[in-house]
Amino acid sequence: MIDKPFAYHKPSNSGLERINKLRAHFSETERLIRDVCTDSAGAPTRHQSIALTKNEETAMWAIKAVVFNDPLSVADTVAP
């Protein structure tokens, strides 16, 4: 048996709609970071890289929050 926090959660239709909103937002944020967070020559920087990584991390946790707390999502807790 796999514990709920580690199981695959299939989102409900309403959950999927919310996830797609989040993905659109985080995609726009990534484009903004790539456009704005450069050095004076327009090249990527270490700070830009960290910002992109944190944006990905935040997206991951936000999506998990949607499916984990959605009462209509289905968790697969059976180990293969």
Backbone bond lengths (Angstrom), bond angles and torsions (degrees), N, CA, C in turn:
res aa  C-N    CA-C-N  psi(-1)  N-CA   C-N-CA  omega(-1)  CA-C   N-CA-C  phi
1 M - - - 1.446 - - 1.523 109.60 -
2 I 1.314 116.50 137.46 1.459 122.56 178.07 1.528 107.68 -102.51
3 D 1.335 116.78 130.56 1.461 120.82 178.70 1.527 110.49 -66.19
4 K 1.328 116.07 148.65 1.463 122.09 -174.15 1.540 114.20 -51.74
5 P 1.341 120.32 -42.87 1.470 118.50 -178.57 1.532 114.02 -61.84
6 F 1.334 117.09 -21.18 1.459 120.53 -175.31 1.524 112.83 -107.53
7 A 1.303 116.62 -0.60 1.461 121.80 -177.62 1.521 111.11 -81.41
8 Y 1.323 115.44 158.60 1.462 120.60 171.15 1.524 107.25 -75.51
9 H 1.312 116.33 132.61 1.460 122.00 178.56 1.518 108.63 -115.09
10 K 1.321 115.94 115.14 1.463 119.86 175.25 1.519 107.57 -81.99
11 P 1.348 117.02 120.86 1.458 118.10 -177.22 1.528 111.95 -71.78
12 S 1.314 114.82 152.07 1.470 120.65 172.91 1.527 107.77 -74.33
13 N 1.324 116.58 173.78 1.466 119.69 178.40 1.521 111.66 -62.01
14 S 1.326 116.85 -42.04 1.472 119.11 179.05 1.534 110.35 -68.69
15 G 1.330 116.07 -35.81 1.462 119.79 176.02 1.520 111.62 -64.09
16 L 1.321 116.31 -40.04 1.461 120.98 178.93 1.527 111.17 -64.03
17 E 1.317 116.97 -38.23 1.470 120.49 176.04 1.526 110.73 -61.25
18 R 1.326 116.37 -43.94 1.471 120.22 178.93 1.521 111.36 -66.38
19 I 1.339 116.45 -38.93 1.462 120.51 177.89 1.522 110.30 -62.69
20 N 1.317 117.71 -42.11 1.462 120.63 179.57 1.526 111.56 -64.50
21 K 1.342 117.72 -35.46 1.465 120.63 174.65 1.531 109.97 -62.48
22 L 1.328 115.48 -45.48 1.462 119.66 178.45 1.520 111.25 -61.21
23 R 1.316 117.23 -45.60 1.468 120.71 -179.13 1.523 111.11 -60.54
24 A 1.328 116.80 -40.53 1.470 119.99 178.06 1.528 110.11 -63.22
25 H 1.323 116.71 -43.84 1.461 121.08 179.59 1.531 111.23 -62.49
26 F 1.327 116.54 -49.09 1.462 119.54 -178.12 1.525 111.77 -67.48
27 S 1.325 117.50 -30.71 1.471 120.63 175.50 1.522 110.17 -65.73
28 E 1.331 116.48 -43.05 1.467 120.63 177.56 1.523 110.53 -63.92
29 T 1.323 116.75 -40.73 1.467 120.74 178.15 1.523 110.45 -62.31
30 E 1.330 117.28 -41.11 1.464 119.53 178.36 1.529 110.83 -61.95
31 R 1.333 116.85 -44.48 1.468 119.49 178.62 1.530 111.02 -60.43
32 L 1.339 116.69 -41.02 1.457 120.88 178.61 1.525 111.28 -63.37
33 I 1.329 117.17 -44.99 1.467 121.13 178.66 1.525 110.30 -60.26
34 R 1.336 116.95 -45.64 1.469 120.13 179.60 1.529 111.64 -63.18
35 D 1.322 117.12 -32.70 1.457 121.35 -177.53 1.524 112.39 -79.92
36 V 1.329 117.39 -40.54 1.456 121.80 -169.87 1.530 113.55 -97.59
37 C 1.302 118.34 -34.31 1.470 121.75 -171.27 1.529 111.45 -92.97
38 T 1.315 115.66 67.61 1.462 121.40 178.77 1.524 108.86 -125.59
39 D 1.335 115.85 171.12 1.461 117.91 175.37 1.528 109.50 -81.35
40 S 1.324 116.95 -176.42 1.471 120.80 -174.93 1.526 112.79 -63.49
41 A 1.342 117.32 -20.69 1.468 121.17 177.95 1.527 111.60 -92.49
42 G 1.340 116.95 0.14 1.454 120.62 -179.99 1.517 114.43 85.50
43 A 1.327 116.52 10.92 1.470 120.87 -179.46 1.529 110.15 -88.78
44 P 1.338 116.83 150.82 1.472 120.43 176.34 1.529 110.90 -60.56
45 T 1.320 115.62 154.28 1.464 120.91 179.53 1.527 110.24 -126.76
46 R 1.302 115.76 168.71 1.464 121.56 175.59 1.518 109.87 -58.18
47 H 1.311 116.69 -41.40 1.465 121.07 -178.99 1.523 110.82 -65.21
48 Q 1.324 117.00 -38.14 1.462 120.27 175.99 1.523 109.72 -61.80
49 S 1.309 116.21 -43.51 1.460 120.68 179.79 1.528 111.31 -60.25
50 I 1.311 116.41 -43.35 1.468 120.49 178.57 1.529 109.88 -64.90
51 A 1.329 117.29 -42.93 1.464 120.83 179.32 1.527 110.95 -61.29
52 L 1.331 117.14 -40.84 1.465 120.54 178.01 1.522 111.05 -65.03
53 T 1.329 116.67 -41.99 1.459 120.59 178.61 1.525 110.84 -62.87
54 K 1.319 116.94 -44.17 1.465 120.49 -179.81 1.530 111.16 -67.12
55 N 1.329 117.25 -34.18 1.459 120.44 175.76 1.532 109.86 -62.71
56 E 1.338 116.60 -44.28 1.470 120.32 177.09 1.525 111.04 -62.04
57 E 1.330 115.92 -42.45 1.466 120.59 -179.78 1.529 110.71 -63.99
58 T 1.312 116.59 -43.53 1.460 120.87 179.24 1.523 110.86 -63.53
59 A 1.338 116.58 -40.57 1.471 120.80 177.52 1.527 110.22 -60.89
60 M 1.331 116.51 -43.63 1.459 120.72 -179.75 1.534 110.76 -59.27
61 W 1.331 116.73 -47.67 1.457 120.13 -178.11 1.526 111.59 -68.96
62 A 1.315 117.73 -36.43 1.463 120.44 178.94 1.524 110.77 -65.28
63 I 1.326 116.76 -42.66 1.464 120.56 178.68 1.525 110.33 -66.13
64 K 1.333 116.48 -40.97 1.464 119.32 177.39 1.525 110.30 -61.83
65 A 1.324 117.49 -39.25 1.463 120.68 178.89 1.520 111.29 -60.96
66 V 1.331 116.65 -37.92 1.468 119.93 178.77 1.518 110.53 -64.56
67 V 1.338 117.41 -54.37 1.472 119.07 -174.21 1.524 112.59 -73.53
68 F 1.323 117.54 -34.84 1.459 120.28 -177.08 1.529 111.29 -68.47
69 N 1.322 116.58 -33.18 1.468 120.69 -176.21 1.526 113.29 -101.99
70 D 1.315 117.15 6.07 1.467 121.91 178.44 1.522 108.69 -86.19
71 P 1.334 118.27 113.88 1.467 119.33 -178.01 1.531 113.30 -64.66
72 L 1.328 116.74 -16.52 1.480 119.74 -179.93 1.521 112.58 -94.83
73 S 1.344 117.96 -4.84 1.473 118.80 177.28 1.536 109.14 -75.29
74 V 1.316 115.13 153.52 1.462 120.81 -177.62 1.527 108.44 -110.31
75 A 1.343 116.57 122.01 1.457 121.40 178.57 1.526 109.42 -96.53
76 D 1.328 115.23 129.44 1.463 121.02 176.17 1.522 107.56 -92.88
77 T 1.321 117.06 99.00 1.463 121.34 -176.20 1.536 113.15 -103.18
78 V 1.316 115.85 10.16 1.472 120.10 -179.63 1.522 108.37 -93.25
79 A 1.308 117.29 124.12 1.463 121.72 178.52 1.523 109.70 -72.43
80 P 1.345 117.29 144.27 1.458 119.83 179.22 1.511 113.14 -67.30
